Amino acid sequence: MNILVINCGSSTIKYKLIESESETCLITGTVELKGELSDFRKELSNILDGVKKYAIDAVGHRVVHGGDQYNDAVMIDGHVIAAIERWSPYAPLHNPNNLAGIQAAQSILPDIPHVAAFDTAFHSTLPRRAKTYAIDHSLAETHHLKRFGFHGTSHQYVSEKAAEFLETSLANLRIITLHLGNGASACAVEFGHSTETSMGLTPLEGLVMGTRSGDIDPGILIFLAREVGMSIEEIDDFLNNNSGLKGISGLSNDMRAIEKAASEGNDQARIAIAVFTHRIRKYIGAYAAVMGGVDVIVLTGGIGENSSSMRLRILQRLEFLGVVLDQDKNADVNLEDSDSSVSDISATNSRVKILVVKTNEGLKIAQQTEALVKGKDNVDDTRRIPIAVSARHVHLTQETFETLFGNNAELVPYRELSQPGQFACDQTVNLIGPKGRIDHVRILGPFRSKNQVEISRTDEFALGVDAPVRDSGQTHGSAPITLEGPEGTVHLKEGLICARRHIHMHPEDARQFNVKNNDEVEVAIKGGARELIFGDVLIRVSPSYKLEMHIDTDEANSAELDGQCDAVLVYSKVECACGVLQRKRSRLI
């Protein structure tokens, strides 16, 4: 397919014509806008004249703000147009222009599909703790004052390229991605999901940028209004257009010019560089702490891809995290003249891989557009999926079990579970946390190769622990917990998780649903007391699995499913309650 990707900014229209199967860019260009929004149609007409020798099968549009409505790219219809308008006050420099470009392109090319790809979509998985501002709850809810994040298409693309380069799955990696250009942001990509990012309600928050301030004491804004007498419009212009590198250096927003001035002795240029790199290192340390470690650091964007000196400044003094840069490799990076879009600059003794990745947001938008147009993400939404409610439970190694129950102790089956070969045991253990304890938590058999304790968010607060949401088996860097049995006590340094909701499928089920292992889907709960949609439901495929969706007790309560809470895996008493697949996205490469 030939897909035209359009990015209508505040002063430019950037475009690429991409042949999606070969991932070849046929034509690329940038048009400077000299007039008002009404000139978009004229400029797009000129662009289309330049690409008219190629057939255009679809158009993918970059849209900056999609709010909390969209977690993936979508076909543009009246509802999407209305949503882009609704969120324009939250991105006044971007969304109106994005929308003008969409409407102009639709008027010129009315008979082909148009797709919106949102900067905010990749960050829709941010947990509540990461997206909530510490302000009055009712005010925040009324006005949608929370952290959305941006540059999502770039962060998603480079994290996927990093996993591909390392020949592993995103599900196994904790990645910090640094998009460093005139606009700059950091993202913690934990096992394929954005779990923290530096930009917030608007692109102003976070790292120091070319002309944007990044993080700033809100009291400064009050001071500027009260003591300096600046208006709201003047403060807006000050923070967005006259701060950041430009504001500190007093010279330019271009890092190349600032580095040159610094080398010639300009002290303000030197301070600008120091503040820029300091802020990034601070975020790297914070995100490593949030994820319980880091496996890969990715640098991208104009500065991240092209400035070896800035990469060196950013990555120095991080040896305590296992980050060791190879200075020769760093100096030799040249992605423009290389056949590869990825360069490894980590030293041989670096525990953390350091990669420079050439971002390609246009290609990612083209891929998302193609998937929608060809129906690659369509699923069978007619088949019903049984729902099982998973109460808190424990999986143990034989060694841990014997410590808790005595040498040569054996698992005593209590009842078989719905998944073949799995069973609930007669034995239970007590969970002991810093704040409280939960007694009589059932053990599931058979034995496993590593310990894993699965609880709900309600249990988490009862115990006084902070358990990450993880896929089953992903216990590295998870929370500690103490297990108490009749014959002993075991202090686990890790292993406590809140299990991600998921669906077990046999390969034949996966074929019929048009999904594969590690895809993510949305699931509509039908037939219960309350119908709702669960997002980010993981597909797990194995010949040993039986079709079944697993949710925890908190999730069952939100859907008002009447399950027997003292059981381990119990079908809802609302016998007609079931799950219906809505749509999917391929999360892992």
Buried (B, 14 or more C-beta within 10 A) or exposed (E): BBBBBBBBBEEBBBBBBBBBEEEEBBBEEEBEBEEEBEBBBEBBEEBBEEBEEEEBBBBBBBBBBBBEBBBBBBEBEEEBBEBBEBBBEBBBBBBBBBBBBBBBBBEEBEEBBBBBBBBBBBBBBBBEEBBBBEEEEEEBEEEBBBBBBBBBBBBBBBBBBBBBBBEBBBBBBBBBBBBBBBBBBBBBBBBBBBBBBBBBBBBBBBBBBBBBBBBEEEEEBEEBBEEEEBEEEBBBBBBBBBBBBBBBBEBBBBBEBBBBBBEEEBEBBBEBBEBBBEBBBEBBBBBBEBBBBBBBBBBBBBBBBBBBBBBBBBBEEBBEBBBBBBEEBBEEBEBEEEEEBBBBBBBEEBEBBBBBBBBBBBBBBBBBBBBBBEEBBEBEEEBBBBBBBBBBBBBBBBEBBBBBBEEEBEBEEBEEBBBEEBBBBEBBBBBBBEEEBBEEBBBBBEBBEBBBBBBBBEBBEBBEBEBBBBBBBBBBBBBBBBBBBEEEEBEBEBBBBBBBBBBBBBEEBBEBBBBBBBBBBBBBBBBBEEEEBBBBBBBBBBEEBBBBBBBBBBBBBEBBBBBEEEBBBBBBEBEEBBBBBBBBBBBBB
